[in-house]
Amino acid sequence: MNWENLLSTQRYASASNKQDIRTAFQRDYDRIIFSSAFRRLQNKTQVFPLPKNIIVHNRLTHSIEVSSVGRSIARLVARELSNKYNSEFQQTINEIDTVVSAACLAHDLGNPPFGHSGEKAIGSYFEYGEGQKLKEKIAPEQWSDFVNFEGNANAFRLLTHQFEGRRQGGYSLTAATLASLIKYPYPSFGNENMKKYGVFHSEIEAFRHITTECNIPCIDSKKNIFARHPLSFIVEAADDICYLILDMEDAHKLGIVSTNEIETVFLSFFNPETEIDFFEYKENTYANVIDKNERMAFLRATVINKLVECVAKTFLENYEAIMKGSFSSSLIENIGEWEKQAVEKCRKDSKHKIYNHPSVIKIELSGFKVLGTLLHEFCEAVMQPEKTYNKKLLSLLPNQFNVRTNEMGAKIQSVIDFISNMTDVYAMQLYKDLRGI
């Protein structure tokens, strides 16, 4: 792969050559940050239920922070890569931080309400719930998407699909930004052995168009598996860093993890034998800062800074393999051994103490009940729209999710589009309204 193609400014389904003080990639960033889909993230769960008295991360704050971290990694990488290319191409290389920050902003746009459990709730409705009866009416490729609903693929659909009454090409972003967003460059159908996927069958042509525009090689044409855009590795790493470190900080604020526990985890990223300067810096900071939350914020910042440098270094060390499309791991899994062990400790503690905490489990259970009910109500309505109750129910469906077709797969997908776009608050309120609560 080469950067001239990888950083394509061609907009999906648009030939606009509008002159603007902003670069094409800065316009991508602005289109995302001013979108209603981005604003809705403020009422979508990251991990913990959205409390009233303590500020923890939601999908919006998480996305902004991932964008910040991704930009920092990309700048370190760009600084080194600019030395590899002549002056004519340096300006383009220096734009990769904007591409990464825009893709990071968009990476969670497709996530449904109630965190990752929302994805499982949607898939479970079709695989184990009342939605099973629809299987014979829907094409196998679409059915695979429904039973394995994936927020990553939904984000790509949201950004590229022409919803009813909306602009062709969705947000009409550049090929570079869209390709950088896709960390699983293949559809679900035919790749059921993969844990995740990045493209719904309905967007397979858009996906192929983007890969062609960026000249990304196909690895398996039968299964539609492509190489990853190099910048998608940075987007993924920024997300990994943020949820590993910031979920731990949220747990500390909520009293789920003690100060000693989180301090031990954060300090494990630094080697006391080789990083003496850091520990002296820490003691000097602690001498002036006595607030425990501020101390943990200091440690959180230093850990993120260190991981940013580690990830950038790892990208450059594996640069040739990444550009050939043969690098099949994640950057965070290939950082230095000391830091990698600390990451594993952080991940293990998070799984044990955070993701299995009763408050997290309860919202996951709520997600199954609420989303399962909404899916059942609206799927029944689109299948039998002539019934009086269903007519009234479908009147609640925004026009952009009305499809002018009798094809059952498209109708069900429009229901999923509607429900996955909801905020936690709206989904819960609609559930209560329909149940007369």
Helices and strands as residue ranges (DSSP letters): H 3-6, H 24-33, H 36-40, G 41-43, H 59-81, H 87-93, H 96-106, H 116-127, G 130-137, H 140-147, H 151-160, H 175-181, G 201-203, H 204-213, E 218-220, E 225-226, H 230-253, H 259-267, H 276-288, H 292-317, H 319-324, G 332-334, H 337-349, I 350-354, H 358-383, H 388-394, G 399-401, H 408-420, H 424-435
